[in-house]
Amino acid sequence: MAMLEFDEYKVKLNNIRPQLQELGQSMHLDEARAEIEKLHAESTEPDYWNDLERSQKAQRRLRSLENKCARFDKLEAGWEDMLTICEMAIEENDESMLEELKDGYQRFQADMEQLRLTTLLTGEYDANNAILTFHSGAGGTEAQDWTQMLYRMYTRWAERHDFKYTLMDWLDGDEAGIKSATIKIEGENAYGFLKSEHGVHRLVRISPFDANARRQTSFAAVEVMPEIGDAGEIELKDDDYEMQVYRSSGAGGQKVNKTSSAVRLIHKATGIVVSSQVERSHFQNLENCKQMLRAKLAEIKEREHLEKIEDIKGVQMKIEWGSQIRSYVFMPYTLAKDTRTGFENGNIQAVMDGDIDGFINAYLAMQAGK
Protein backbone atom coordinates (compact mmCIF):
# COMPACT_ATOMS: atom_id res chain seq x y z
CA MET A 1 0.00 0.00 0.00
CA ALA A 2 2.79 2.42 0.96
CA MET A 3 4.59 1.77 -2.36
CA LEU A 4 1.41 2.79 -4.16
CA GLU A 5 1.58 6.14 -2.33
CA PHE A 6 5.07 6.76 -3.75
CA ASP A 7 3.58 6.26 -7.24
CA GLU A 8 0.81 8.73 -6.40
CA TYR A 9 3.31 11.34 -5.18
CA LYS A 10 5.37 10.88 -8.34
CA VAL A 11 2.27 11.64 -10.42
CA LYS A 12 1.48 14.68 -8.20
CA LEU A 13 5.04 16.00 -8.60
CA ASN A 14 4.96 15.61 -12.39
CA ASN A 15 1.56 17.32 -12.52
CA ILE A 16 2.75 20.27 -10.45
CA ARG A 17 5.95 20.74 -12.50
CA PRO A 18 4.29 23.02 -15.15
CA GLN A 19 2.98 25.29 -12.36
CA LEU A 20 6.50 25.54 -10.94
CA GLN A 21 7.89 26.48 -14.38
CA GLU A 22 5.09 29.02 -14.86
CA LEU A 23 5.93 30.55 -11.48
CA GLY A 24 9.59 30.89 -12.49
CA GLN A 25 8.53 32.70 -15.69
CA SER A 26 6.16 35.06 -13.85
CA MET A 27 9.03 35.96 -11.48
CA HIS A 28 11.12 37.06 -14.50
CA LEU A 29 14.14 35.20 -13.17
CA ASP A 30 16.17 35.50 -16.42
CA GLU A 31 15.92 39.29 -16.23
CA ALA A 32 16.73 39.18 -12.49
CA ARG A 33 19.88 37.09 -13.08
CA ALA A 34 21.00 39.40 -15.90
CA GLU A 35 20.54 42.42 -13.60
CA ILE A 36 22.49 40.65 -10.82
CA GLU A 37 25.44 40.19 -13.20
CA LYS A 38 25.23 43.83 -14.27
CA LEU A 39 25.14 45.07 -10.63
CA HIS A 40 28.09 42.84 -9.70
CA ALA A 41 30.06 44.25 -12.66
CA GLU A 42 29.22 47.84 -11.66
CA SER A 43 30.40 47.22 -8.10
CA THR A 44 33.95 46.54 -9.37
CA GLU A 45 34.23 49.97 -11.04
CA PRO A 46 36.88 52.19 -9.35
CA ASP A 47 34.54 55.09 -8.41
CA TYR A 48 31.58 52.87 -7.43
CA TRP A 49 31.73 53.64 -3.68
CA ASN A 50 32.35 57.38 -4.16
CA ASP A 51 28.62 57.99 -4.55
CA LEU A 52 27.53 56.29 -1.33
CA GLU A 53 23.79 56.85 -1.82
CA ARG A 54 23.85 55.33 -5.32
CA SER A 55 26.02 52.35 -4.30
CA GLN A 56 23.91 51.56 -1.22
CA LYS A 57 20.74 51.67 -3.32
CA ALA A 58 22.38 49.31 -5.85
CA GLN A 59 23.46 46.93 -3.06
CA ARG A 60 19.91 46.84 -1.65
CA ARG A 61 18.59 46.05 -5.13
CA LEU A 62 21.24 43.33 -5.55
CA ARG A 63 20.32 41.67 -2.24
CA SER A 64 16.63 41.77 -3.14
CA LEU A 65 17.23 40.13 -6.56
CA GLU A 66 19.57 37.48 -5.14
CA ASN A 67 16.99 36.67 -2.46
CA LYS A 68 14.27 36.26 -5.06
CA CYS A 69 16.37 33.89 -7.20
CA ALA A 70 17.53 31.90 -4.16
CA ARG A 71 13.94 31.34 -2.99
CA PHE A 72 12.92 29.91 -6.36
CA ASP A 73 16.10 27.82 -6.66
CA LYS A 74 15.41 26.32 -3.22
CA LEU A 75 11.84 25.50 -4.24
CA GLU A 76 13.00 23.84 -7.47
CA ALA A 77 15.69 21.85 -5.61
CA GLY A 78 13.01 20.65 -3.16
CA TRP A 79 10.88 19.40 -6.07
CA GLU A 80 13.85 17.52 -7.53
CA ASP A 81 14.71 15.97 -4.13
CA MET A 82 11.16 14.68 -3.70
CA LEU A 83 11.09 13.18 -7.17
CA THR A 84 14.41 11.42 -6.44
CA ILE A 85 12.96 10.02 -3.17
CA CYS A 86 9.97 8.60 -5.11
CA GLU A 87 12.14 7.00 -7.78
CA MET A 88 14.59 5.49 -5.26
CA ALA A 89 11.80 4.16 -3.04
CA ILE A 90 10.02 2.52 -5.99
CA GLU A 91 13.25 1.06 -7.39
CA GLU A 92 14.45 -0.33 -4.02
CA ASN A 93 11.00 -1.14 -2.63
CA ASP A 94 11.85 1.00 0.45
CA GLU A 95 8.94 2.49 2.45
CA SER A 96 11.07 4.22 5.10
CA MET A 97 11.02 7.71 3.53
CA LEU A 98 7.25 8.05 3.07
CA GLU A 99 6.69 10.33 6.09
CA GLU A 100 9.57 12.59 5.03
CA LEU A 101 8.06 12.78 1.53
CA LYS A 102 4.60 13.66 2.87
CA ASP A 103 5.98 16.44 5.11
CA GLY A 104 8.21 17.72 2.31
CA TYR A 105 5.34 17.86 -0.18
CA GLN A 106 3.13 19.77 2.26
CA ARG A 107 5.93 22.30 2.93
CA PHE A 108 6.62 22.56 -0.81
CA GLN A 109 2.99 23.45 -1.57
CA ALA A 110 2.92 26.12 1.18
CA ASP A 111 6.26 27.61 0.03
CA MET A 112 5.13 27.62 -3.60
CA GLU A 113 1.89 29.42 -2.71
CA GLN A 114 3.82 31.94 -0.59
CA LEU A 115 6.21 32.61 -3.49
CA ARG A 116 3.32 32.88 -5.93
CA LEU A 117 1.78 35.57 -3.75
CA THR A 118 4.98 37.64 -3.85
CA THR A 119 4.47 37.93 -7.64
CA LEU A 120 1.24 39.80 -6.84
CA LEU A 121 3.18 42.52 -5.00
CA THR A 122 3.42 44.98 -7.85
CA GLY A 123 2.49 48.21 -6.02
CA GLU A 124 4.86 51.16 -6.20
CA TYR A 125 6.10 50.66 -2.62
CA ASP A 126 5.43 46.93 -2.06
CA ALA A 127 9.13 45.97 -1.92
CA ASN A 128 9.85 48.63 0.74
CA ASN A 129 10.25 48.33 4.50
CA ALA A 130 7.09 49.05 6.51
CA ILE A 131 6.36 51.56 9.26
CA LEU A 132 3.53 50.53 11.62
CA THR A 133 1.80 52.88 14.04
CA PHE A 134 -0.54 51.54 16.74
CA HIS A 135 -3.30 53.66 18.31
CA SER A 136 -5.58 52.61 21.17
CA GLY A 137 -9.29 53.31 20.77
CA ALA A 138 -11.79 54.44 23.39
CA GLY A 139 -11.93 52.26 26.50
CA GLY A 140 -8.94 53.34 28.58
CA THR A 141 -6.74 50.62 30.07
CA GLU A 142 -8.53 47.75 28.32
CA ALA A 143 -7.95 49.28 24.85
CA GLN A 144 -4.37 50.26 25.73
CA ASP A 145 -3.60 46.69 26.80
CA TRP A 146 -5.08 45.43 23.50
CA THR A 147 -2.85 47.87 21.59
CA GLN A 148 0.23 46.41 23.28
CA MET A 149 -0.97 42.87 22.44
CA LEU A 150 -1.15 43.88 18.76
CA TYR A 151 2.30 45.47 19.00
CA ARG A 152 3.62 42.11 20.28
CA MET A 153 1.77 40.19 17.54
CA TYR A 154 3.45 42.15 14.74
CA THR A 155 6.90 42.07 16.29
CA ARG A 156 6.53 38.27 16.62
CA TRP A 157 5.47 38.13 12.95
CA ALA A 158 8.63 40.07 12.04
CA GLU A 159 10.81 37.64 14.02
CA ARG A 160 9.16 34.62 12.31
CA HIS A 161 10.22 36.09 8.95
CA ASP A 162 13.73 37.07 10.10
CA PHE A 163 12.81 40.72 9.64
CA LYS A 164 14.37 43.39 11.82
CA TYR A 165 12.15 45.82 13.75
CA THR A 166 13.12 49.13 15.33
CA LEU A 167 11.11 51.20 17.81
CA MET A 168 10.47 54.76 16.56
CA ASP A 169 7.95 56.07 19.10
CA TRP A 170 6.24 54.84 22.29
CA LEU A 171 3.62 56.40 24.58
CA ASP A 172 2.71 54.43 27.71
CA GLY A 173 -0.84 53.66 28.74
CA ASP A 174 -2.23 55.16 31.95
CA GLU A 175 -2.10 51.91 33.96
CA ALA A 176 -1.05 49.23 31.48
CA GLY A 177 -0.42 48.79 27.77
CA ILE A 178 0.30 51.62 25.34
CA LYS A 179 -1.61 54.61 24.02
CA SER A 180 0.43 54.58 20.82
CA ALA A 181 3.67 53.24 19.36
CA THR A 182 5.49 53.20 16.03
CA ILE A 183 7.90 50.59 14.70
CA LYS A 184 9.83 50.14 11.47
CA ILE A 185 9.93 46.59 10.07
CA GLU A 186 12.79 45.97 7.66
CA GLY A 187 12.65 43.09 5.20
CA GLU A 188 11.96 42.30 1.56
CA ASN A 189 8.32 43.11 0.66
CA ALA A 190 7.53 44.04 4.28
CA TYR A 191 5.11 46.77 3.16
CA GLY A 192 3.59 44.62 0.40
CA PHE A 193 2.64 41.96 2.94
CA LEU A 194 1.72 44.18 5.87
CA LYS A 195 -0.40 46.76 4.03
CA SER A 196 -3.27 44.26 4.39
CA GLU A 197 -3.13 44.91 8.17
CA HIS A 198 -4.01 48.62 7.90
CA GLY A 199 -7.24 49.24 9.78
CA VAL A 200 -9.15 48.77 13.02
CA HIS A 201 -8.72 45.53 15.02
CA ARG A 202 -11.45 44.44 17.48
CA LEU A 203 -10.94 42.33 20.62
CA VAL A 204 -13.62 40.46 22.61
CA ARG A 205 -12.53 38.91 25.94
CA ILE A 206 -13.10 38.77 29.68
CA SER A 207 -11.27 41.87 30.87
CA PRO A 208 -8.39 41.19 33.31
CA PHE A 209 -8.96 44.78 34.54
CA ASP A 210 -12.62 44.25 35.49
CA ALA A 211 -13.19 42.99 39.05
CA ASN A 212 -16.57 41.56 37.94
CA ALA A 213 -14.94 39.57 35.10
CA ARG A 214 -17.29 40.94 32.46
CA ARG A 215 -16.83 40.50 28.74
CA GLN A 216 -15.38 43.59 27.07
CA THR A 217 -14.99 44.75 23.48
CA SER A 218 -11.94 46.90 22.67
CA PHE A 219 -10.61 48.56 19.55
CA ALA A 220 -7.15 49.55 18.34
CA ALA A 221 -6.00 50.86 14.98
CA VAL A 222 -2.93 49.83 13.02
CA GLU A 223 -1.56 52.19 10.37
CA VAL A 224 0.80 50.60 7.85
CA MET A 225 3.01 52.82 5.70
CA PRO A 226 5.95 52.22 3.34
CA GLU A 227 9.35 53.51 4.40
CA ILE A 228 10.54 55.94 1.76
CA GLY A 229 14.26 55.30 1.37
CA ASP A 230 14.94 58.07 -1.11
CA ALA A 231 13.89 61.41 0.39
CA GLY A 232 13.47 62.74 -3.16
CA GLU A 233 10.51 60.41 -3.74
CA ILE A 234 8.43 62.30 -1.18
CA GLU A 235 9.98 65.72 -0.85
CA LEU A 236 9.59 67.37 2.55
CA LYS A 237 10.63 71.02 2.89
CA ASP A 238 11.15 72.71 6.25
CA ASP A 239 8.21 75.06 5.65
CA ASP A 240 5.87 72.09 4.92
CA TYR A 241 5.60 71.32 8.64
CA GLU A 242 5.55 72.89 12.09
CA MET A 243 7.97 71.39 14.62
CA GLN A 244 7.37 71.20 18.38
CA VAL A 245 9.97 70.02 20.92
CA TYR A 246 8.75 68.70 24.28
CA ARG A 247 9.79 66.60 27.27
CA SER A 248 9.26 62.84 26.92
CA SER A 249 6.37 61.51 29.00
CA GLY A 250 5.21 58.25 30.55
CA ALA A 251 6.98 55.56 32.54
CA GLY A 252 8.45 54.00 29.45
CA GLY A 253 11.34 52.29 31.19
CA GLN A 254 14.23 52.05 28.77
CA LYS A 255 12.03 52.98 25.83
CA VAL A 256 11.74 56.67 26.66
CA ASN A 257 14.45 59.24 27.26
CA LYS A 258 13.44 61.82 29.92
CA THR A 259 14.84 64.97 28.32
CA SER A 260 13.35 67.77 26.22
CA SER A 261 14.35 65.93 23.06
CA ALA A 262 10.94 64.56 21.99
CA VAL A 263 9.78 65.93 18.64
CA ARG A 264 6.33 66.40 17.14
CA LEU A 265 5.80 67.39 13.49
CA ILE A 266 2.52 68.78 12.15
CA HIS A 267 2.14 68.66 8.37
CA LYS A 268 0.55 72.01 7.47
CA ALA A 269 -1.29 70.94 4.31
CA THR A 270 -3.01 67.85 5.77
CA GLY A 271 -2.91 68.30 9.55
CA ILE A 272 -1.15 64.92 9.90
CA VAL A 273 0.76 64.70 13.22
CA VAL A 274 3.73 62.42 13.94
CA SER A 275 5.94 62.24 17.01
CA SER A 276 9.03 60.48 18.33
CA GLN A 277 10.48 60.36 21.84
CA VAL A 278 12.55 57.17 21.98
CA GLU A 279 15.91 58.47 20.77
CA ARG A 280 18.43 60.26 22.98
CA SER A 281 18.93 63.24 20.72
CA HIS A 282 16.49 65.77 19.33
CA PHE A 283 18.03 65.30 15.85
CA GLN A 284 17.44 61.51 15.85
CA ASN A 285 13.83 62.00 16.95
CA LEU A 286 13.39 64.62 14.22
CA GLU A 287 14.77 62.16 11.64
CA ASN A 288 12.30 59.51 12.90
CA CYS A 289 9.45 62.01 12.52
CA LYS A 290 10.47 62.92 8.97
CA GLN A 291 10.60 59.20 8.05
CA MET A 292 7.14 58.64 9.53
CA LEU A 293 5.66 61.69 7.82
CA ARG A 294 7.06 60.75 4.41
CA ALA A 295 5.78 57.18 4.92
CA LYS A 296 2.30 58.37 5.89
CA LEU A 297 2.07 60.69 2.87
CA ALA A 298 3.23 57.90 0.54
CA GLU A 299 0.68 55.42 1.97
CA ILE A 300 -2.23 57.85 1.53
CA LYS A 301 -1.04 58.80 -1.97
CA GLU A 302 -1.00 55.13 -3.01
CA ARG A 303 -4.26 54.16 -1.26
CA GLU A 304 -6.18 57.12 -2.68
CA HIS A 305 -4.59 56.65 -6.16
CA LEU A 306 -3.45 60.27 -6.14
CA GLU A 307 -1.10 61.82 -8.66
CA LYS A 308 0.54 64.31 -6.29
CA ILE A 309 1.16 64.68 -2.56
CA GLU A 310 -0.65 68.05 -2.75
CA ASP A 311 -3.92 66.20 -3.46
CA ILE A 312 -3.92 64.56 0.00
CA LYS A 313 -6.60 65.71 2.40
CA GLY A 314 -6.32 65.12 6.14
CA VAL A 315 -7.64 61.62 6.90
CA GLN A 316 -8.74 60.42 10.34
CA MET A 317 -9.25 56.69 10.94
CA LYS A 318 -12.30 56.01 13.10
CA ILE A 319 -11.45 53.48 15.81
CA GLU A 320 -14.92 52.17 16.57
CA TRP A 321 -17.58 49.49 16.12
CA GLY A 322 -18.35 48.60 12.51
CA SER A 323 -15.07 49.87 11.10
CA GLN A 324 -12.93 46.83 12.04
CA ILE A 325 -11.04 44.75 9.46
CA ARG A 326 -10.66 41.80 11.86
CA SER A 327 -12.14 40.50 15.10
CA TYR A 328 -10.23 38.52 17.72
CA VAL A 329 -12.52 36.60 20.09
CA PHE A 330 -11.10 35.03 23.28
CA MET A 331 -14.47 34.39 24.96
CA PRO A 332 -16.98 32.60 24.81
CA TYR A 333 -15.04 30.78 22.02
CA THR A 334 -11.67 31.45 20.38
CA LEU A 335 -11.55 32.77 16.82
CA ALA A 336 -9.78 35.40 14.76
CA LYS A 337 -11.84 36.29 11.68
CA ASP A 338 -11.16 38.79 8.88
CA THR A 339 -14.26 40.73 7.89
CA ARG A 340 -12.95 41.44 4.36
CA THR A 341 -11.87 37.97 3.22
CA GLY A 342 -13.77 35.69 5.61
CA PHE A 343 -10.49 33.93 6.49
CA GLU A 344 -10.46 32.65 10.06
CA ASN A 345 -8.17 30.87 12.52
CA GLY A 346 -9.48 29.27 15.73
CA ASN A 347 -6.02 29.03 17.33
CA ILE A 348 -6.09 32.51 18.84
CA GLN A 349 -2.85 31.99 20.79
CA ALA A 350 -0.93 31.16 17.59
CA VAL A 351 -2.37 34.29 15.94
CA MET A 352 -1.30 36.48 18.88
CA ASP A 353 2.15 34.87 18.59
CA GLY A 354 2.45 36.26 15.06
CA ASP A 355 0.87 33.49 12.96
CA ILE A 356 -1.00 35.87 10.62
CA ASP A 357 0.30 34.74 7.21
CA GLY A 358 -3.06 33.08 6.47
CA PHE A 359 -4.83 36.45 6.81
CA ILE A 360 -2.19 38.23 4.71
CA ASN A 361 -2.25 35.60 1.95
CA ALA A 362 -6.07 35.55 1.81
CA TYR A 363 -6.10 39.34 1.41
CA LEU A 364 -3.48 39.28 -1.37
CA ALA A 365 -5.36 36.51 -3.18
CA MET A 366 -8.61 38.51 -2.88
CA GLN A 367 -6.96 41.66 -4.24
CA ALA A 368 -5.49 39.69 -7.15
CA GLY A 369 -8.93 38.30 -8.01
CA LYS A 370 -10.55 41.73 -8.24
Salt bridges, closest charged atoms under 4 A:
GLU5 OE1 - LYS102 NZ 3.42
GLU31 OE2 - HIS28 ND1 3.57
GLU35 OE2 - ARG61 NE 2.91
GLU42 OE2 - LYS38 NZ 3.32
GLU66 OE2 - HIS40 NE2 2.94
ASP73 OD1 - ARG33 NH2 2.58
GLU76 OE2 - ARG17 NH1 3.58
GLU99 OE2 - LYS102 NZ 3.90
GLU113 OE2 - ARG116 NH2 3.00
GLU124 OE1 - LYS301 NZ 3.73
ASP126 OD1 - LYS195 NZ 2.85
GLU142 OE2 - ARG205 NE 2.80
ASP145 OD2 - ARG205 NH2 2.67
GLU159 OE1 - ARG156 NH1 3.78
ASP174 OD1 - LYS179 NZ 2.95
GLU186 OE2 - LYS164 NZ 3.81
GLU197 OE1 - ARG326 NH1 2.72
ASP210 OD2 - ARG214 NE 2.75
GLU223 OE1 - HIS135 NE2 2.76
GLU223 OE1 - LYS296 NZ 3.26
GLU227 OE2 - LYS184 NZ 3.19
ASP230 OD2 - LYS57 NZ 3.90
GLU287 OE2 - ARG294 NH2 3.95
GLU299 OE2 - ARG303 NE 2.50
GLU304 OE2 - ARG303 NH1 3.49
ASP311 OD1 - LYS308 NZ 3.82
ASP338 OD2 - ARG326 NH2 3.07
ASP338 OD2 - ARG340 NH2 2.83
GLU344 OE1 - LYS337 NZ 3.81
ASP353 OD1 - ARG152 NH1 2.93
ASP357 OD2 - HIS161 NE2 3.06
